[in-house]
Amino acid sequence: MLQSLPHDVGISVKGVVLVSPALDLSALHQGERDLLAAAFILPSYAATDAAYNPAPANRDSSMVERFALSDYLVGLAALKGQLSPGDPFVNRVAGITGVPEDIVRRYRGRVPRHVFASEIRRNRGEVVSLYDSMIARPAGPEGGDAGDPVLQPAVAAYGTAFNAYLAEALGVHTDMAYRVLPREISQQWNWQGERQHGSGDLAMSSFEAALLEHPGTRVLIVNGRHDLVTPYLTSRWLVDQLEVPAGLRAGIQLRVYDGGHMVYMRPGARSQLARDAAELYGAAGPSGLSP
């Protein structure tokens, strides 16, 4: 968008808000060699555990973030062979995430998000949402799939609300119902050529190029602390890697709210987002112009 609008329709973008962005798809998938993807989600696991099981020992967020991008990466790279019970590295990861040591050992220190969602509240018979790990539902039978505690209800609620808005507020009457995230459509998303080119960093490359071409653009990147789909540390690390002058970097703001993937679903986070977005567009627009 930052590149296509100026070139295609002559619109200069002065400010943009990115909510829970997937800035690099390869950073969101924990493959066998994707150590960074495992590191990025670790602080979100720790924040979830801290909310459910308050304890002062190892819940400091800055400490967890430093560990995730330093000793954790080194520890993962150094693992070899079968891990023994009592392994110090595995024990530390278990202590930070709240996941049992045997589960951490089984997954060699890289706990998949769906496993974390099933384990963190297992003692309460619950599974948490990947989209907001502060929301849980009864786990149900082992192996059953009752859907995500946030996504399925949100899809139904937003679909119903928008169809009512079309008919009642806009006077649009059609036999075609608006559907949120229909699978046959979402599976065809192109991701700007990511599937064809096999590269997950096209979004960041485009983002960097757009900032260099339009240095007046201000950016607000918003993440939810309890989002296990696009973890907040991913955005922070990727922005740190941008090769842009300090002046351009100063125009990028990162905010982490107490919320999930759809941070606007929580009233407190929604208010914060409104204030931060108003400040961004007020600074980016002409003098005296308010959003």
N, C-alpha and C positions, 0 to 999 in steps of 0.2 A: 504494500500500500504506500509506504513512504517514498518508493521510487516510481510506481506506476501512476499515481495521481498527478504529480508534476509533469511527467512526460506525456501521459495519455490525454488528460483533460485540462492541464494548465492550472491545477489547484496546488498551492504551496501549503504543506502541512506544518503548522506552527507548534502544535502540541499533540501528543498521542498518549493514551493510557493503555497499557497492556496488563490484562488481568489473568493471572495464572498462565503465563505464556509457555508454550513448548518451543523454546528458542533453539534447541538442538535435540532432535528426536533421538539421536544415538545416546544422549546422556540420560534418557528416561528408561532404558531397557537394560536390565542386569544380565548381560550375556556372560559367557565364561571368562572373557578377557576384558569386560567393561568394568574395571575396578572403580572408575570415577562415578559411574551410575550408582554403585553400592554405597559409595561415600556420601553422595549428595543426599540420599534419603535418610541417613543415619540420624541427623539432628531432628528430623520430623518424627522418627520413631521415639527418640529420647523425650521430645516434648509431649508426645502422647502418653508415654509411660509416666512422666512427671505429673501430668494432669490426673491420671487415674490412681497413681501410687506415690504421693508426695514423699520425698526423702531428700535430705540435704547433701548426701555424700557425693553424687556424681551427676547432678542435674543442671549444672550451670551451662547455659546454652553456648556461650563463647568457648568454654572448655571443650564441649562436644564438637563444635565446629572445627576447632583447631585439631582435635584428635582425628576427626573424619578426613581431613586433608593432609594429615602427616602420618602419625604412627599407625593409623588404621590402614592406609594405603600400603605402607611398608609391610605391615603384618600380613595383609592379604597376599602380597606378592611373594612373601617368604614361605607361605604354607606349602607343605609337600607331604605326600603320603597320607596315611590314615591318622586322624587326630585322636589323641588320647584324652580320656576324662581328666579334668583338672588343668587343661592347657591354659596358661595365664592370659594369652590373647583372647581365646574364646570366652573365658570368664569375664574379662573386661567388657567385651561386646555384649555379653548377656546382662551384665550389670547396668550398662548404659541404656539398652533397649527394653529391658524388662522381659525379654523372651528367655525361656528356660535354656540352660546351658546345653542340654542334649540336642535341642532344636538348632541352636547356633552351630554346634559341632557338625550336625548332619548336613547343614548347608554351607559348611566351611567358611563361616563368618559373614556370609552374604545372604541374609534372610530375605526371600522374595516378599513383596508387599502383600500378596494374598495370604501367605503363611503368617506374617505379622498380624494381619487383620483377624485371623482365626485364633491366634495364640494369646494376644495381649489381654483378652478378657475371657479366656477359656474357663478360668476358675469361677466366673459368674455365669457361665453358659451362654456367652454372647459373642458376636462377631461385630467388628467395627467397620465403618464405611471407609473405602479408599478415598472418597471425595471429601470426607470430613471425619477424621478418626475420633472425634468427640461424640459422634452419633453411632449408636449400636442397636442391634436387634437380637432376639433370641437366635442361637446358632442353628437350631433345627437338627434334623438327622444328619449324621456324618455322610459327607459326599453329596448332600442335597444342595440345590442351587435356588435359594429364595430371592436372589438378586441383591444388589447393593442397597444398604439402608437409606442412602440419600438419592442415588441416581434415579431409580425407578419411581419413587414418589414425586421427585422434582419434575420428571418428564411428564407424568400425568397431570400434575398441578399446573405447570406452565402451559401445557397444551390446552387444557380446559379454559384457563384464564384468557389466553390469546384468542381462542375461538369466540368466547363471549365478547371480548373487546372488539373484534372485527364486526360482529353482528350488532351489538348494542351501542357502541360508541362511534364506530366508523360507518355503520350502515351498509357493510359489505355482506351480501348473502350469497353463499355458494354451497354446492353439494360436496365440494372438496374440503375436507377438514385439514387444518394446519396440524402437522405432526412434528414433535420435537425429536431430533436425532433418529429419523427412520433408518434402519440398518441398511436398506438397499441403496440409500443415498450416501450415508456416511462412509460406506466401504469404497466409494468411488472418489473420495477426496484425493486430490493430486499431491498435496503438500509441496506445491511449486517445484515439481520435478524430482522430489526426493526418491520416489520409487524407481524412476527411470535411471537416475544417476547414481543411486546407491550411496548418497552422502546425506548425513543428517544435519549438516551445519549450514545449509543454504539460508536458513532464516537469519542466522547470526551474520553471515557474509553480506546479505542484503541490508541488514540493519546497520552494519558498520559503513557500508558504501553510502547509504542514504544519509547518515549523519555527516560524513565527510563532504557530500555534495550539497547538503542543506544544513550548514552549521548552526542556523538559528533555531532548529527544531528542539523542543524540550520534550522529555520522555519521563513518564511515571510508570514504573513496573511494580505491580502489586501481587503479592503472594500470600497465601494462608499458611499459618504455622502448622496446621494439622491436615494439610493437603498431602496425600501420599501418591497422587498422580503426577503432579508437577512440583516437586519439592522446592522450597524456597531457596535452599543453598545452591541449586542449579543456576537460578537467575543471577545470584550474587557472584558466583565464580565466573560465569560466562561474561558478565559485564566487566569484571576485573581483567579479562583477557583481551578486551577490545584494544586495538592499536589505534587510538585516537588521541589528539592533543588534550591536555588537561582542561582547556576551556570547554571543549565539547563534552568531556566526561562530567564536568560540573553541571551540565544541563540534564543529566540522567539521575533521577531519584528512585531509590528502591525502598519499598515499604513492606513490612511483614505484619499482617494483622492476625488477631486471634480468630481464625476462621478456617474454612476448608477451600476446596477448589473453586466453589462459587461463594466467594467471601461476602458478597452482597446479601446472602441469605440470613446472615446474622445482623441484627439491628445495630450493634455497636460498630462492627466492621463496615457496615453500609454507611454509617454516619462519617466514619473516618475517611472512607473512599470519596464521599461527596466533598468533604472539606479539602482533601488533598488535590482532587481533580479541579475544584474551583480555583485553588491557589495556582495550580499549574497553568490553566487556561487564562487566568487573569494576568499572570506574568508573561505568557506567550503572546497574548493578543494585543491590539492597539490600546493605548493609554485610556483608562476609564471604561474599557469594555469588560463586562462581567458575563459569565456563562448563563 
